[in-house]
Amino acid sequence: MAFISSGYNPDKPMENRITDIGPRKYDEFYPSVIAKNKGKWAYHEILEPGVLVHVAESGDEVYTVRVGGARFMSTTHIEEICQIADKHCDGHLRFTTRNNIEFMVDSKDKVEPLKNDLKSRKFAGGSLKFPIGGTGAGITNIVHTQGWIHCHTPATDASGTVKSTMDALFSDFQDMRLPAHLRVSMACCLNMCGAVHCSDIAILGYHRKPPMIDHEYLDKMCELPLAVAACPTSAIKPAKVKLEDGTEVKSVAVNKDRCMFCGNCYTMCPSMPLADAEGDGIVLMAGGKISNTRSMPKFSKVVVAFIPNETPRWPTMTETIKRMVEVYAKNANKYERFGEWAERIGWEKFFEVCELDFTHHLIDDFRQQAYSSWRQSTQFKF
């Protein structure tokens, strides 16, 4: 059968194209000063925590005020953000990859009125709606996942743990007293929608028990081949099970030794829930980074094997993270990232000064040929 073209012309890809589907092209929303000087910026500097200036080769300036944003926002909160942008920034703003909001103005005399307006806006309880900070050698907003609000396989909550952690670290969001910038991330299960594999400090929700199996309804609710195929470790196989009344049904069996508690099976089969109040909790990781500055990128390492879910404020978790940050702030050299500091003093010393218990669960024994042979970084060694 011959292929019949729909009229698409590869030589003129935009011809007769419907362009009102999906988001508009990002450069349509640039402030005029940014559109004018794109690719021609001479330098930038941080004037104070949360306030930056970018200077173009032409001499034009853009002043940015960064504020912390919530991971989940109401429509009324977004409307207020837009009102601020309309009032001070000609309707322009941007969101960073870590859920901060940046308001940009084209002259220095507009910065103070914008800051004063942001500081004056508070929630009914008295907390700041738009706290200014998150720049330089401090802690910026925590990037995190869905948690109990939206996800079906979390081992802990995202919004609750992040709120509790940022309450403990809020002073370091508003200043730049740390040796270097410190990135905190959170993922509510080991599928890691968050960047916990390469953050200075990371919170990871962790399941410790394999899925429960509702044999009575499994064959009625699930496609067995899909449930079997969903397992990345081949821990699930078809099985026939006898119920209490003697009825034999088609179901599955789980090899508990091979299960990695990822929840993929529950994604395909609602009769295999994974959540468990006793088995679910939090793992803390530390020492990762993405940048190539001074040293190559690093994976995070597990430093606390398990902390129970202590809702609603997770006191053990927040106290542990706060202690790690304080020890890092006191002992690291200037510009030294968290993992670089830990490697300099030795991980044994790290556990000692941070008052963390070391167990056999924390031994890093992952080694392979590619680990030392592949080019993993722009850090060249001769």
N, C-alpha and C positions, 0 to 999 in steps of 0.2 A: 504494500500500500504506500503510495507516494505521500510525502509530508506536505501538508497544505499550510502555508504561512498565514499567520493572523494579520499580516501587514507590517510586522516589525522590520525596520530597515537598519541593519547593523552599522551602516555608514552614517546614519543620522539617528542615534539612539534616543534623543529627546523628542523626536517627531511624533505627534499625536499621543504623547505620553500623559497619563493621568497623574498629576503631581500633588493633588490635595489629599492623598492617603498617607497616614503616618506623620511623623514630626517634620516640621519645616527645616530647611538647611540652617545649621547653627549660626553661620556668619551673617544671616539676616538680622540677628538680634544683638550684634556688637554695638556698644556705645560708639558714637561717632569718632571719639579720640582714639579708640582702639582699632577701629576699622581703618583710620587714616594712617596709623603707625604700625600696622601688623608686620612682624618680622624685622622691625627697625628699632627695637628697644636697646638702649645702651646699658642700663643697669637697673637694679632694684635694691631696696633696703627696707628693713623693718624699723620703723620709727619708734614704736612702743608695742607691747603685747597686743596683737590683734589689728594693728594698723601698719599697712605697707604703702610704699610709693614706688611706682615704676616710671622711669624717665626715658623718653625716646631720644633718638639721635637729633630729632628736630627741636628738642627742648620741651615738648609737650609732657605733661605729667598726669598720671592717674593715681589717685589715692584710694586704697581699698580698706574697708573696715570689715573684718571677719567676725562673725558671731556663731555661736553653737546652735545647731538646729536639731530638732527631734527626728528620730528615725521614722516614727509614724506621726503624721501631722493631720490635724483636722482641717476641714475646708475653711473654717473661720480663721485658723492660724495662718494658713496660706494667704488668705485674703488680706490679713494684716501685714504680712510680708510685702505683698504687692503694693499696699497703700504706702508703706515706708519708701519703697523704690520709686513710686510715682512722686512722692513729696520731695525727695532729696536727690534722686539719681536719674531723673528723666525716664523712669520706668524700667531701668536696667538693673539686673542682679545676676548672680551665678551661684550654683551649688557646687561645692567641691566633692571629690570622691569619698570624703569621710563625713558627709552630711553636714558640713558647715555651710553657712550662707555668707556671700560676700557682696557688700554694697559698694559700688564704685562711683566716685565723683572726680571731676576734672580740675578741681582747684583746692588748695589747702584751706581756704577760708570756709569751705563747705564741710570740712571734717568734724569740727567741734559741734555744730548744730546737729549733725547726724548722730554723733556719739551720745550727746545729751538726750536726744529723742529715744535712742535704743535703751539707754540706762533707765529711762523713766517708765518704760513699759514692763509691768510685772503681773504675775498671776495673782489670783485671789489670795493665795497663801503667802505671798510676799516674795517669792523667788523670781529671778530675772527671766523674762521671756526670751531676751536676746543678749546673753552674756558675751562680752567682747573678749577675744583671746584666741588661743589655738595656733599661735605662730612660733617659729624659732625653737629655741631650746626649752621646750615645755611639752605638755601633753595636749594633743588636739583631740577632736571628737573620736569616739570609739566606733569603728565600723563593725556592724554586727548583722545577724541573720534574723529570722522571723520569730523563733521561739514558740511559746505556747499560743500566741495570738493567731498565727496563720499556718504554721507548719504541722505536719501530721507525724513526724518522727523525732521531735526534739527530746533530749534527755534533761534539759533545763530550759528556763525561760531566757529570752534575750533581753527584752525591755527591762525586766526587773533587775537582772544582774548588771546590766550596763548602767542603769540609773543609780544603783547602789554604789557601783565602782566610781562613777563620775562624781557622785556626792563626796566620796572620800578623797578624790584627786582634784577637786574643782579648783583649789588654789593654784595648782600647777597648770591649769588651763588658762588662768588669768595672768600668769607671770612667766618668766623665762630663766628660772634659777638653776635648771638642770644642766649637766655637762653637755648634752646634745638633745636633739628632739627624741621623744620617746613615744612609740606607736603602740597603742593597745587595741586589740581586736577581740571579737567574740564570735564563736560558732556554737550553735545549740546541739550539734551532733557531729560525729566524725566524718560526715560527708562534706563538711567544711564549706558552706557557702560563704563564710567569712575568711579573712586572710590569716588564720591562726598559724599556718605553717611557716610564716616568715615575719612575725611581729616581735617587737622587743618583749612584750608581755602579752600572753594570750589566754583567754578563757574558753574552755572547750567542754561542752556538754557530753557526757559519756554514759552509754548503756553498759551494764555489766551482766545482763542476763539475756539468753536467746529469746526469740519470740514465743509467746504462748499460742497454742493452736486450738481453735474451736472446731473440733472434728465434726460435730453435728451439722454445722452450717457451711463448712469450708467448700464442699463440692457444689453447694447451691449458690454460693456468692462469688466463687473464684474460678478462673480458668487455670486448672492445675499446671499445664505446660508453661504458662506465663509465670506462675509463682516459682516454679522450679528454675526456669531460665533466668529469673531476676537475680538470683544469688550469685555474687561475684566469686565466691569461694567454693561453689558446688557443694554446699552444706545441706541442701534440700533435695530429697528424692521422693517420688510417689510411694504411697503405702496404703494398705488396706487396714482399717481400724475397726474393732468391734466396740460399739457403744454399750452403755450399762444395760440396755434392754435387749442386748444380743444382736442388734442390727449391725450388719457389716456395711461400712461406707468407704468410699474412695477419699483418701486424704493425703497428707504428706508427713514425712518424718524429718527431723532436723538433727544433723550431726553437731552436737554442742561444741565439740572440740574445734570444729572448723568455722563456726559462726563468728563473724567479726562485728556483729551488733549494728549493722549499717541501716537496717530498716527497709531495704529495697523490697523485701518480700511483702511487707505491709503495704507498700505503695501499690503493689499489684494485687494484694489479697487482704481485704479488711478483716478476715478471720485469723490473721496472724499478728496481733498487736504486740508492740515491743515495750511500750511505756510501763514502768514499774516504780512505785514510790521508793522502795527499799534499794533497788539496784541502780537507779539513775542518780547521777550527780555530776560533779565538775572536776576536770583536770586542769591544772595550770601549767602553761608552757612558757618558755622564756628564751631569749637570745637570738631570735631571728631578725633578719633585715633583708630588704630588697636592693638597697643602693650598693654601688660599686665603690663608694668613697672609702679610701684608706684600706679597706679589705673587701674581699669578695662577698657576694650574698650568702646568707647563712639560713639554715633551717632552724626553726624553734626546737627546743628540747623539753621533754617533760620534766618538771621540777617538783610538782606535787601530784601524786598518783591519783588521789581521790579526795573530794570534799563533798559531804552530803548536801542535798538541796535544803538550805535553811531559809525557807521563805518567811517573810517577804523581803528581808534585807540582806541575806547571805553574809552574816557577820564574820564567819571564819574566812571566807574568800576575800572580803574587802580588807580585813586586817592583814592578811598575808600579802596581798598586792601592795598595800600602803607601806608595809615594812620593807618589801623589796625595793620600792621606789626610793624610800628614805635612805637606805643603805647605799644604793647606787648614787644618789645625789651627793652623799657625803664622801664617797671613796673614789669615784671614777675621775679620770683626767678630762680636761676640757676637750670637747668634740668626740669623746669616746662613747660609742653606742653601747647599749646594755650588754649585748653578747660579746663585744670586744673587751669590755671590762671583765666579764666573767672568765674569758679565755686568758686574759693577762694574769689574773690572780690565781687561776686554776679553778675548775668546777668544784673540786673538793672544798676549797676555801670559800667559794661562793655559797655552798650549802651551809657552811659553818657561820659565816657572817650574816646570812639572811635567816638563820635559825630555822632551817628546813630539815626535816628528817629525810635521810637517804635510805632507800630500800632497793632490793634487787630488781624491782619493776622499772627502775630509772636507768638501768645500764644500757648505753647506746652500743649495740653490737651489730648494727646494720653496715655491712661492708660489701662492696662488689667491685669488679674491675673498672667499671665505668666511673665509679665514685672518684677515682684518682686519675683516670686517663682522659675523660672527656673535657673539652673546653667548657667550663661552666660559667665563665665570667669574662669581662674585659680586662681583668687584672692579669697581665701577662708576666710570666716568670721566665727568666733566661738562665 
